[in-house]
Amino acid sequence: MINKTMTIGDIVEKCPEAVPIMMAHGLHCIGCHVASWESLEEGCRGHGMNEEMIDSMVSEINEKVSK
């Protein structure tokens, strides 16, 4: 399961199928140097996302991973 406290780098490494979902939600910092230490929540907030948007993206990622 993916959660919003995980680093973007960890998510990409463990779940590469999450990349298109994150990009579709406007999180284009996948290859950014801060992705290795910035949490998904921090990255999303930096891109103006609210809690509902973040939770929606995490749910979508976890739905994709569970298939």
ZADO-1210 file (C-alpha; in nm, 4 decimals, padded with zeros to 6 digits):
<atoms>
<atom x="00.0000" y="00.0000" z="00.0000" code="MET" pos="1"/>
<atom x="00.1129" y="00.3487" z="-00.0855" code="ILE" pos="2"/>
<atom x="00.0581" y="00.6341" z="00.1577" code="ASN" pos="3"/>
<atom x="00.1153" y="01.0075" z="00.1461" code="LYS" pos="4"/>
<atom x="00.4036" y="01.0002" z="00.3942" code="THR" pos="5"/>
<atom x="00.6205" y="00.7893" z="00.1608" code="MET" pos="6"/>
<atom x="00.8805" y="00.9692" z="-00.0448" code="THR" pos="7"/>
<atom x="00.8045" y="01.0207" z="-00.4114" code="ILE" pos="8"/>
<atom x="01.1262" y="00.8347" z="-00.4916" code="GLY" pos="9"/>
<atom x="01.0190" y="00.5301" z="-00.2899" code="ASP" pos="10"/>
<atom x="00.6798" y="00.5253" z="-00.4570" code="ILE" pos="11"/>
<atom x="00.8338" y="00.5431" z="-00.8044" code="VAL" pos="12"/>
<atom x="01.0813" y="00.2683" z="-00.7175" code="GLU" pos="13"/>
<atom x="00.8263" y="00.0326" z="-00.5595" code="LYS" pos="14"/>
<atom x="00.5352" y="00.1161" z="-00.7860" code="CYS" pos="15"/>
<atom x="00.6365" y="00.2531" z="-01.1274" code="PRO" pos="16"/>
<atom x="00.2757" y="00.2218" z="-01.2433" code="GLU" pos="17"/>
<atom x="00.1998" y="00.5142" z="-01.0074" code="ALA" pos="18"/>
<atom x="00.3976" y="00.7574" z="-01.2261" code="VAL" pos="19"/>
<atom x="00.1284" y="00.8177" z="-01.4902" code="PRO" pos="20"/>
<atom x="-00.1306" y="00.8638" z="-01.2147" code="ILE" pos="21"/>
<atom x="00.0816" y="01.1205" z="-01.0318" code="MET" pos="22"/>
<atom x="00.1525" y="01.3038" z="-01.3555" code="MET" pos="23"/>
<atom x="-00.2170" y="01.3044" z="-01.4479" code="ALA" pos="24"/>
<atom x="-00.2855" y="01.4735" z="-01.1148" code="HIS" pos="25"/>
<atom x="-00.0312" y="01.7456" z="-01.1930" code="GLY" pos="26"/>
<atom x="00.2613" y="01.6089" z="-00.9937" code="LEU" pos="27"/>
<atom x="00.5346" y="01.6335" z="-01.2554" code="HIS" pos="28"/>
<atom x="00.8319" y="01.6285" z="-01.0177" code="CYS" pos="29"/>
<atom x="00.8873" y="01.2545" z="-01.0541" code="ILE" pos="30"/>
<atom x="01.2452" y="01.2949" z="-01.1760" code="GLY" pos="31"/>
<atom x="01.3199" y="01.6030" z="-00.9670" code="CYS" pos="32"/>
<atom x="01.6153" y="01.5794" z="-00.7284" code="HIS" pos="33"/>
<atom x="01.3902" y="01.6453" z="-00.4260" code="VAL" pos="34"/>
<atom x="01.1754" y="01.3417" z="-00.5108" code="ALA" pos="35"/>
<atom x="01.4233" y="01.1234" z="-00.3238" code="SER" pos="36"/>
<atom x="01.3486" y="01.2889" z="00.0117" code="TRP" pos="37"/>
<atom x="01.0183" y="01.4754" z="-00.0329" code="GLU" pos="38"/>
<atom x="00.7026" y="01.2949" z="00.0753" code="SER" pos="39"/>
<atom x="00.4129" y="01.2573" z="-00.1629" code="LEU" pos="40"/>
<atom x="00.2094" y="01.4906" z="00.0575" code="GLU" pos="41"/>
<atom x="00.4826" y="01.7569" z="00.0602" code="GLU" pos="42"/>
<atom x="00.5175" y="01.7399" z="-00.3171" code="GLY" pos="43"/>
<atom x="00.1426" y="01.7636" z="-00.3672" code="CYS" pos="44"/>
<atom x="00.1088" y="02.0566" z="-00.1293" code="ARG" pos="45"/>
<atom x="00.3930" y="02.2299" z="-00.3125" code="GLY" pos="46"/>
<atom x="00.1825" y="02.1981" z="-00.6262" code="HIS" pos="47"/>
<atom x="-00.1256" y="02.3460" z="-00.4598" code="GLY" pos="48"/>
<atom x="-00.3178" y="02.0270" z="-00.3897" code="MET" pos="49"/>
<atom x="-00.5512" y="02.0037" z="-00.0925" code="ASN" pos="50"/>
<atom x="-00.6111" y="01.7043" z="00.1358" code="GLU" pos="51"/>
<atom x="-00.9016" y="01.5730" z="-00.0719" code="GLU" pos="52"/>
<atom x="-00.6970" y="01.5811" z="-00.3922" code="MET" pos="53"/>
<atom x="-00.4040" y="01.4042" z="-00.2257" code="ILE" pos="54"/>
<atom x="-00.6253" y="01.1335" z="-00.0761" code="ASP" pos="55"/>
<atom x="-00.7943" y="01.0814" z="-00.4125" code="SER" pos="56"/>
<atom x="-00.4591" y="01.0324" z="-00.5847" code="MET" pos="57"/>
<atom x="-00.3358" y="00.7896" z="-00.3152" code="VAL" pos="58"/>
<atom x="-00.6590" y="00.5894" z="-00.3500" code="SER" pos="59"/>
<atom x="-00.6209" y="00.5767" z="-00.7268" code="GLU" pos="60"/>
<atom x="-00.2607" y="00.4589" z="-00.6958" code="ILE" pos="61"/>
<atom x="-00.3517" y="00.1903" z="-00.4440" code="ASN" pos="62"/>
<atom x="-00.6380" y="00.0730" z="-00.6634" code="GLU" pos="63"/>
<atom x="-00.3959" y="00.0372" z="-00.9557" code="LYS" pos="64"/>
<atom x="-00.1360" y="-00.1430" z="-00.7419" code="VAL" pos="65"/>
<atom x="-00.3882" y="-00.3887" z="-00.6010" code="SER" pos="66"/>
<atom x="-00.4805" y="-00.5172" z="-00.9497" code="LYS" pos="67"/>
</atoms>
